[in-house]
């Protein structure tokens, strides 16, 4: 049957309206996806940036870290200190580090005191070097060092004060460690904690 006149127009309008509605929905969906993507990317980028503002040190130390991992950290940092914190995200771990200048006598005293209780001591290097050593324990990178390779120079003694492997299978797949890195030559103490 062939429809003509007003009856034919009435039959085509609902189909045309549905098509226009679908088109508008697609456009709205695309705009929403771009807006969400922009917002999410911006938020993600902001949340992944390390915090280096010393004024946030006490809040981050108290809020984000169990006390047993940061009990050796100073309660407050002097204005001459360097600070680094990055939170855990998806499969990435969290790290906190404070680099504090001090006297060579204080460095020697701390090195002697911490050495008595250290699980491991390494000269320079980074977490990869330390973990891959014989009976190695993961440590940290030198986040506050300002170098591109983030390795501790050889004059730093990197001491592991606590370490726990949370995965019963693959060694050090999930865990945490904390400690200090001390250079009497540079008169600096780096307090660190990692969780991955």
Steps between C-alpha positions, in 0.01 A plus 500: 500500500631842405429784739463851371415834647494564878481132588836439331664789681372387836651157448846638418525753786548251786790331316660833420457617862663183629794549262547861611473395866763232449729748326465751783565224756817399318623860488424549871676172578810602306513842667452337843781251430739780399403707806539201734830404336635854536392521865626149582834556328550831678404349836720196437797715402458711814468196726814339353722805546734456794445729798817693585348776716660470844193661662305180416759268658338455843152444353627242248721323755209469743221427249646276231755288687475247781700620799727192501630597154575865577577497874868570423407811296535841666174647633568829320731591215730802501455748217831377353362148448374346176178300490340257254176303520310314233185303580427148380298474179375176341806271492743780592630528855522793739817666626591765754845649540650785700858618447635692798835677521677457833850495650755230422505409871121447497530294181768280658289456815188406302697264277641322802162480674300382196769251389440295816141426394526505120376199302735592214750773411588605144751754370331729249272367226123474481217257565582291192866460598410410858215260425709314240796455735548162667230477771401850391223707651315774308584852611423822314610740229672830591188709430633804685845486340422706192672255263341345193606142586377536862786287633667569833868589452752251652565723802144426623448200726145377430367314804184289501335530842182304423376289210201278450409284202118485475486244221557135578593420139735713294757662728444870571207528260295688763650637815655794675833614635639799683832633612758775473780597265787686663798684354747637754690653205197703388366536856155378398249248628225372270202341676299274268204261489357309203188293455426309181 
